[in-house]
């Protein structure tokens, strides 16, 4: 039986700067947020990013559970796929990530990470993967159409292919409604799982200078970035 040793918020602290590094292939102007309708979605915030063209990506942190000395389990709840369906339909690409660690002391910026693209889950079931924490290989390698492992370049391609250009006020309305999308969820009244959203400013062509920006040393990049 697998055992928990961290929560999703702790995983986010490792995942967010590494995910931002992938996004710098699109733009260096990236704002990661944990959205509150009464803060980031409030009147003052709505006036931000005036006349800016924005892409939005969402990333759900997954916490690894210890399966044995080397292997971890990652659980993807059905609710995540329902929310991914809503966001994808509205022009926001959705990902999940997890640090490849099996001990609490390994949770640092030297940890590698594994990334997934989330799509609608036709079977409406939770998915549990067993993953090697050293090389990121997945043991139960059954094909899941709703869950695909992705590299850094694939993250960029997915965002460019799915994401629509928004104003910030337009994006706020979509993000706010994500809270209410899955009315059958046991977390419906509390809002359920919340992703980190990434506001990507594509008003200017920033791609020519992205190599000069790196929030993390190359040695700490995720295992699927190769």
N, C-alpha and C positions, 0 to 999 in steps of 0.2 A: 504494500500500500504506500502511495506517495505521501510525502510530508512537506508542509509549507514552512518557509523560513523568512520570506519577505512579503510585503504587500505591493500592489500595483504602483502606488505613489513612489515608493523607493526605487522601483524599476524605472520609472519615468525620469528620474534625475540622471540616470546613465544613458537612457535612450534618446532623450530630446537633443542634446548637443550633437550626437552622432547622426541623427536623422537630419538635423539642420545642415550638416556637412554634405549630405547627398543633395539637398535642395539648392546648395550654392552653385550647382551646375546649371540651374535655371536663373537664379538671381541671388545677389548678396544681401538684398533687403528683405529679410525674413523676420516675422514677429510670431513667436510661439505663445499661445495663450491657453489658459484653462478658463473656459467661457462661463461667465455669470451674466444672466440677462440684466441684472440690476447694476452691473459694473461695466464690463466690456460691451454690453448691449444697451446701455443707458443712453440718454439724450446727448450727453457730452461726447461720448465715444462715437456716436453715429456721425458726428461731424468730422471725424478723423479720416485720413486717407482721401481727402477731397481731390477729385479729378484724377484719382489713381486707378490703374487697371490691376486687379488683384486675382490671383489664383488661390484656392483654398485646398489644403490637404488635411486629413484627419488621421491620427495615429493612436490606436488603443494599446496601452502597455499590458503585457501578459506577464504574470509572475511565474517563474520556474518553480516546480515542486520536485523534491528529491525522490528519484525512483530507486537508484542504487548509487554506488560510489562515483560513477561516471555519467550516468544518464539522468535526464530530467523529463518531467512531463509538462506539457503546455495544454491548457484547456481553453477552447474557444466556444463560448456559450452561444446558443441559438440567437439570443438577443443581439449579439454583435453583428450577425449576418443580416438581421432585419434592419438594423440601423444603417448598415452598409448599403442595403438596397435603396433605402430612402435617400441617402446622401449621394450615391452614384447617380440616381435618376435626376438629381438636382445639380449635377455638375461638380461634386466634391469627391475626389478620390480618397479611398479609405485603406489604411494599412494597419497592421499589428506588428509589434516587435517584442522581443524578449532578450534579456542578457543571458548569455550562455554560461551560467554559473551554477554550481551545485552546493556551494557553501557560502554563508553570509560574508565571510572575510574576502571572498573573491569579487564581491560587488564593488567594483571601482572602475575608473576610466581605462584601465588596461583590459577590461573584459570585452570579449567579442560579442556581437549581437546577431540575431537572426531576424529576418524581416519577411512579412507575408502581405500579400494583397488580398483583401476581403471582398467577396462578392456574395450575392444572394444565395442562401442555402435552401435548395429545393426540397430537401428532406426534413427541414425544420428540426434538426437535431444538434446537440452539442458534439463537438469534435475534440478528441484528446489525442495528442501526438506524443510519442516517446522519442526524445532527441538526445544524441550524444553531445555532452557539454564541451567536449574537446574540439571536435571537427564539424559539429552541426548536422551530422547525418541523421536522417529520420528513419527509425527502424520499421514502424508500421507505415510503409511507403505506399499504402493504398491511395489511389488518385482521388482527390477531392476537388471538384470543379469550383467550389466556393472558397478554396484556400490554396493559394499558390505561393511558394517561396520565391523571393525576388532579390535581385542584386541591385547595386547602386544605380547602374544605368537603366535597369528595368523600372525602378521607382520613378526616375525622371521621365521615361517614355510613357508610363501609365498616366502620370500627372498631365503631361502635355496632350495625351490622347483623350482623357476623360474630362479634365477640369475646364469649366467655363470661366470666362472673365467676368468678375463682379465689381460692383461698387461695394464699399463696406456695409452700407445700409441694406443692400440686397442680401448680402451674405448673412447678416444678423438674423433676418427673418427665417432663412433656411435652417440655420443652426438652432434657433429657438424652437422651431417645430420638431426638430430631431428628438427632443425630450418626450414628445407625446406620440411618436410614430407607432410604437409597438404597444397597443393598449392591452394586449393579453399577457404582457410581462408581469411577473410578480413584483418588479421594481417600478411599475408604471407611476405610482403616486410619488415616488421619491426621485424619479428621473433616471434611475438605472445607471448603467456604465457611461462615463464621460470620457471622450478622447481628449488629447491635446490637439488643438487646431493650429495650423501653420498658415499665416497670412503671407503670401508671396507677392511682392510688388514687382510686376513686370511692365511697369510704365516706361522704364528705360531698359535698354539692352545692356544687361550687366554681365552676360556670359563671357565677354572677352577678358574680364579681370578675375574670374572666380579662382584661378589657380593661386592667386596671391592671398586668398582667404582660407583659413582652416582653423576651426575652433579646437581641434584636437590633433595631437601628433599622429602621423601616418601609422605608426605601430599599433595604435589603439583602435583602428577602424574595424568595422564589423566583419565577420568571417565570410559573409556572402558578397563583400565588396570587391573581391579579387577579380 
